[in-house]
Amino acid sequence: MKKSILFTALLVSSFTAFASEVAPTVDKQSCEKAVYPKSALMNEETGTVVLSVLVGPDGAVVDSKVEKSSGSKALDKATQKIYSSCKFKPGAKDGKPQQAWTKLEYVWSLS
């Protein structure tokens, strides 16, 4: 009896580990248009921002944080503003929408 309970517990935990999870995805057409910050333009600042975005089950942005800075606070803040305006397809676990983090990258270039 104890062996079958242990086997069942192991079986359930292995199915849980392989549960189908899908990360949120951004609908880029819904995002606010990127506007180069004036101070960054004047200083000819460029760079890549890596942003983590927490997306709610309704597809709205709940929170965001800069994971890797461009080196410019103005560009980092502008990136957060852009992605905060976007609509997302929410993450899902076993087909049910759930709150989840996703990473996004934005490249600022003057060319």
Buried (B, 14 or more C-beta within 10 A) or exposed (E): EEEEEEEEEEEEEEEEEEEEEBBBBBEEEEBEEEEBBEEBEEEEBBBBBBBBBBBBBEBEBBEBEBEBBBEBBBBBBBBBBBBBEBBBBBBBEEEEBBBBBBEBEBEBEEE
